[in-house]
Amino acid sequence: MAEVMAGPFVWGTADCCTSACDVHLRLTGIDPMARYRGAYHGPRGALRLIRSQDGLPAMAAAMAATNDMRACGWHPGALGLAEVGRQHALVIGLDQPGWWAGKIDGGYAPVRGVVAAWRWNG
């Protein structure tokens, strides 16, 4: 996780969604972000994509459903949806119960709790 989250925040390649999904991909072989890769560059493109999917909560739920993931509570490697201020971000479950990590510039920030989470059924 630290290797994926290291480095600068880059919209479309190393942002909250792509980074959490990159960690999930390394852990499970499943890329929840696959259908959206390359679909946006920059914050405006990300916002357009998220709005076209009826918001990040709906987009995350669709990504989970498409990839045979089921709703769960905290679980290591689970994909979570955190509220950060008035916005949402995708995060990944850490190995400490109840803790998640989200991409920030230069690394990751720990998050305590999410509003939704999914894990792969495999």
C-alpha positions in Angstrom: 0.0 0.0 0.0 2.7 2.5 0.9 4.5 1.9 -2.5 1.3 2.6 -4.4 0.4 5.6 -2.3 3.9 7.2 -2.4 4.5 10.1 -4.7 2.5 13.1 -5.9 -1.2 13.3 -6.2 -2.0 13.2 -10.0 -5.5 13.3 -11.3 -6.3 10.2 -13.4 -3.3 8.2 -12.4 -2.5 8.7 -8.7 -5.6 10.2 -7.1 -7.9 8.9 -4.4 -9.8 6.6 -6.7 -7.0 5.2 -8.8 -4.7 4.7 -5.9 -7.2 2.9 -3.7 -8.1 0.7 -6.7 -4.4 0.1 -7.5 -3.9 -1.3 -4.0 -7.0 -3.4 -4.4 -5.7 -4.7 -7.7 -2.4 -5.7 -6.2 -4.1 -7.5 -3.4 -6.8 -9.3 -5.3 -6.1 -9.1 -9.0 -9.3 -7.2 -9.5 -9.3 -3.5 -10.7 -12.6 -1.8 -9.7 -11.4 1.2 -11.7 -10.7 -0.6 -15.0 -13.6 0.8 -17.0 -12.7 4.4 -15.9 -9.0 4.3 -16.5 -8.0 7.0 -18.9 -11.4 8.5 -18.9 -10.3 11.7 -17.2 -7.3 13.9 -16.6 -7.3 16.8 -14.1 -9.9 17.8 -11.5 -12.4 19.1 -14.1 -12.4 15.8 -16.0 -12.7 13.8 -12.7 -15.7 16.0 -11.7 -17.4 15.5 -15.1 -16.9 11.7 -14.8 -18.2 11.6 -11.3 -21.2 13.7 -12.1 -22.0 11.6 -15.2 -22.1 8.6 -12.8 -24.5 10.4 -10.4 -21.8 11.1 -7.8 -18.9 9.1 -6.3 -21.1 7.0 -3.9 -23.1 5.7 -7.0 -19.9 5.3 -9.0 -18.2 3.3 -6.2 -21.3 1.1 -5.8 -21.4 0.4 -9.5 -17.6 -0.4 -9.5 -18.2 -2.8 -6.7 -21.2 -4.5 -8.4 -19.4 -4.8 -11.7 -16.5 -6.5 -10.0 -18.4 -9.0 -7.8 -17.7 -7.2 -4.6 -20.1 -7.3 -1.7 -20.8 -4.7 1.0 -18.9 -5.1 4.2 -17.7 -3.3 7.2 -14.0 -2.7 7.8 -11.8 -5.4 6.2 -8.1 -5.2 5.2 -7.9 -4.5 1.5 -11.6 -3.5 1.2 -12.5 -0.5 -0.9 -14.2 2.2 1.2 -16.0 5.4 0.6 -15.0 8.1 3.1 -16.5 11.5 3.7 -13.8 14.2 3.7 -15.4 17.4 4.6 -18.3 17.7 2.2 -16.7 15.5 -0.4 -16.2 11.8 -0.8 -13.0 9.9 -1.5 -12.1 6.2 -2.1 -9.9 4.6 0.5 -8.4 1.2 1.2 -8.8 -0.9 4.4 -5.6 -1.1 6.5 -4.5 -4.0 8.6 -5.6 -2.1 11.8 -9.3 -2.6 12.6 -11.4 0.4 11.6 -8.6 2.2 9.9 -8.5 3.2 6.2 -6.0 5.0 4.0 -6.6 7.6 1.3 -4.2 9.1 -1.2 -2.8 12.6 -0.5 0.0 14.4 -2.2 3.2 12.6 -1.3 1.7 9.6 0.4 -1.5 8.7 2.2 -3.6 9.8 5.2 -5.2 7.6 7.7 -9.0 7.8 7.9 -11.1 6.4 10.7 -14.4 5.0 9.4 -16.2 5.1 6.1 -19.8 5.5 4.9 -19.7 2.4 2.7 -17.3 -0.4 2.0 -17.0 -3.4 -0.4 -14.7 -6.4 -0.6 -14.1 -8.9 -3.3 -16.1 -12.2 -3.1 -13.2 -14.3 -4.3 
